[in-house]
Amino acid sequence: MEKPNKNMTRRDFLNQVGRLGGAVAVFGAMDTLGLFGTPTYAMKSDFNLPKKGDLPNGKNGKTIIILGAGIAGLCAAYEMSKVGYNCKILEARDRVGGRNWTVRPGTTETEIGGVSQTAQFARGEYFNAGPARIPQHHITMDYCRELGVPLEIFTNTNEHAYYYRENVGALANTKIRKQMIKADIRGQVSELLAKAVNQSALDSELSAEDKERILTYLRGEGGLNANYQYTGSSARGYDIFPAAGLEPGKVGDPYTLNQLLASGMPNSISGEYSFNQQPNMFQPVGGMDAIPKAFEEQLPGKITFGAEVKEIRQSPDGVKILYTGKGKGNGAGSGNLREITGDYCICTIPLPVLTKIPADFSSEMQRAIGSISYATTGKIGLQYKRRFWEEDERVYGGMTTTNLDINQIWYPSSGYGTQKGTVVGYYNFGNDAVALGDMSIAQRQAHALAQGVKIHGANYKKELEAGFSLAWHKIEYSEGGWANYSASQRQNEYVTLNKPDGRIHLAGEHLSYMTGWMSGAIESALIAVGTIHEEVMKSPSVAS
Amino acid sequence: MEKPNKNMTRRDFLNQVGRLGGAVAVFGAMDTLGLFGTPTYAMKSDFNLPKKGDLPNGKNGKTIIILGAGIAGLCAAYEMSKVGYNCKILEARDRVGGRNWTVRPGTTETEIGGVSQTAQFARGEYFNAGPARIPQHHITMDYCRELGVPLEIFTNTNEHAYYYRENVGALANTKIRKQMIKADIRGQVSELLAKAVNQSALDSELSAEDKERILTYLRGEGGLNANYQYTGSSARGYDIFPAAGLEPGKVGDPYTLNQLLASGMPNSISGEYSFNQQPNMFQPVGGMDAIPKAFEEQLPGKITFGAEVKEIRQSPDGVKILYTGKGKGNGAGSGNLREITGDYCICTIPLPVLTKIPADFSSEMQRAIGSISYATTGKIGLQYKRRFWEEDERVYGGMTTTNLDINQIWYPSSGYGTQKGTVVGYYNFGNDAVALGDMSIAQRQAHALAQGVKIHGANYKKELEAGFSLAWHKIEYSEGGWANYSASQRQNEYVTLNKPDGRIHLAGEHLSYMTGWMSGAIESALIAVGTIHEEVMKSPSVAS
């Protein structure tokens, strides 16, 4: 694999992002594409990041005030501190990570509205309340490597997990292993297409040679017999399993095309191949918060916790932030209004929170900030005393896909074969998330259990030990899962949000086309870092 | 999930395996199937295993001589020792596991023919020369749970790994990410079928309602546009990736149906869904030999290493085994012929080895043993100083599928994001395995590297640190990968091999319909255990 051609990527950069007038991510490695047909994805090395020595002896290092110690803020501070910038992070919470939040034994949260709970999980049990999976092509992988965060597979797909759809078609109210639905729809659809091909219905589309070839493909892909009929295939699993001794096994009868189509289940399959969901995906060993914690270790003394931003001010010469402390953390007083000043500000505060903070933004920027709605989304972690899904049902990892308001059930991607395990009992969006979020903590859990019992039977309720639920739109300092842009907002408000506003640069997942992903936050932070650094380098005070 | 109905499984047992006249695996849990449409697979609890207390005070415990400390022999000894049988294992090698063999720093092997090598791997690097993956539905998972063997995901599928086919069609000699081929063939085939449906070519097959439904399915599955055309989809990956800032990304142009069919690549897809290959698959953390080692820990003093079986004798009253020691292990003399006697023998020696040992088998059994050929198969482990496949190419785990004689390249399923990594540079079969096996160690490695360079470029050679190759058909005491039965042999010789021959019971993967899998060895061992125990229980000396 050759390294990307730097001239090409620079040209792409100039063509694509000249509008921003800043130092922005450079993508493509188009020569690689040309050579292999396989782009190598965005990499850290594709960004125009400051290098050690850019700031002579560090003496011209400016002070950068970073609002928020989520992934974007931490990453910006990490890269800028490396080369000598004086970075100061204000963080409202008592922890790093922001929406990257791993709920562990003793985790306490009071939601907006006053609903409060403490996780009663057993030692070692946890669930990732925010981001929970990393596609292998995301730049997040580069930071895990650089920071030494150990990774393991996140099992986004598991053929042995189930589809379950309530009150839809002939297969309603029955959990069916994904392998069965996939094998059967592929088989039935392959049989159908083979029929059309063999009846010469597609002769205008296919050469004689391609007719033969597509029939060969369909026979393999669909598991068709020599007459191009689908009568079931081992890919769907067996009714009687091939065994030792004299048992060769027996494949079950397939579902009919009509049953499959009426069930709607096959329509869920393609989601598992989508660009950001296909294998392999990863998670840090022991919890997603290993990533912010690894950044934090690199930033000793630079983070002020419990610092709630009250005003964001700027002049042509610098920025000034007013904040209150909570009597915790590094230098924040208890409730007194404090002031911090710097040369630039990188503001990663989510827009629904930022819009309520008095700030010296242009009116265009202020309007843009106030116009973007955030996703409603919720999750529940359910700790079980026994992994019945593994032991009794042979479902090791992955997720069950339903049309219930719980949407999905996630089985843990670690600790396979051990005793306890923590399932994500719902991960839902939109109105479902609002409805469950409006319930009491006890009601949410009771509801999640009642839905899960439909799939897993009584064990789902009986073997529960502890639960912890949250509604992201009700979590203080976040107020939503991620930015939701309309197509029109992408053309207008989004462009405004991406422009530096004087000395203030916004960063976060909301400044990306990868909203809701840590990679969006990271890449956006790297753009802010690069843009500020470019400006600093151009300023006369640095010339020596 | 209800427990299997014991009456039903007993009926199945009687119906299916009465021919054997022994205590045999009971499968199906048919009530579960009836209830959910989802069989729960073979489980340890489905076998009629001896229970503690079956042998009163252990005083009637018979002596069981077990030949071979591979998975079958270890499992049989483990289950029988639990209830008071006196188990003695003779093992020709200096280690447990048999074909379950993890090559580590310092591993030395001299193949039949005299080729010799020692693994120069770095500390912590290894590869599994034999079995390397466990499907989640195999009974092997139950033993990992019971023995406390930690498991992690084996990445059998990875959409970012490649297809590579030499000299075939328009896409020849180009590595192409699997995601691209899969998305494009699904897209093109979906477009084709949608065309047939829309042209009413399949009206006799589909109701009006199902026509609408199948079009909806094809649009999603194929990533078709509103006109049912495939113009590429994000599932295939991007030419320019969606990024932070103002880059929404750009999907590349798809390959044509003709290109895809001519390449032959789509014909490789269905293998990834096959029953024993689909996600999720597992491996023990740190090497597959964790499984035999965990059994070994449960069998202190019961294994004689370096004991090469020379004769297998039996009478109506018992069995007698003659063997030579190698001056190592527990009680074996150095080269002197030794004798051990017992009540029963469980013989797990692979048939190509067993056929050469003088034994008191019936002539029918002796003929059957000599008639079964074993798979030729080979592997090479290649240790690299840097994981360029991860770092440069964003391939984290999984395997590249080729039409070269190396067949496959496996990327490591652990240590993601770390420095060094050990790739399996070939895993091949049949004539390819014979040809590479006939080379010198140096030639094998040079050949594997030359082939891999075609896919990964110069790094594949440049960054290599150490290699270790093997040809299973040339490994002493194994002489092949697994039993290969013809359909006719399954009807004849296989039935003979499954019958106890006097006091000798064969066990191993070759006594199963899961040849080559550890689950076949385990289930076969459990059948031998159950059959012997049933006979012992019926014998007058046990009645008290």
Interface residues (C-beta under 8 A of the other chain):
Chain A: M1 E2 D12 Q16 V17 R19 L20 V24 A25 F27 G28 M30 L33 F36 G37 T38 P39 T40 Y41 A42 Q136 H137 M141 C144 R145 V149 P150 L151 E152 I153 T155 T157 N158 E159 H160 Y162 T174 K175 I176 R177 Q179 M180 K182 A183 I185 R186 V189 L192 L193 K195 A196 Q199 A201 L202 E205 L206 S207 D210 R213 I214 T216 Y217 L218 G220 E221 G223 S234 A235 G237 Y238 D239 I240 F241 P242 A243 A244 G245 L246 E247 P248 G249 G252 L257 N258 L261 A262 P266 N267 I269 S270 Y273 S274 F275 Q278 P279 N280 F282 F388 E390 E391 D392 E393 R394 V395 Y396 G397 G398 S413 Y416 G417 H456 G457 N459 R490 V495 N498 L511 S512 Y513 M514 G520 I522 E523 S524 L526 I527
Chain B: M1 E2 D12 Q16 V17 R19 L20 V24 A25 F27 G28 M30 L33 F36 G37 T38 P39 T40 Y41 A42 Q136 H137 M141 C144 R145 V149 P150 L151 E152 I153 T155 T157 N158 E159 H160 Y162 T174 K175 I176 R177 Q179 M180 K182 A183 I185 R186 V189 L192 L193 K195 A196 Q199 A201 L202 E205 L206 S207 D210 R213 I214 T216 Y217 L218 G220 E221 G223 S234 A235 G237 Y238 D239 I240 F241 P242 A243 A244 G245 L246 E247 P248 G249 G252 L257 N258 L261 A262 P266 N267 I269 S270 Y273 S274 F275 Q278 P279 N280 F282 F388 E390 E391 D392 E393 R394 V395 Y396 G397 G398 S413 Y416 G417 H456 G457 N459 R490 V495 N498 L511 S512 Y513 M514 G520 I522 E523 S524 L526 I527
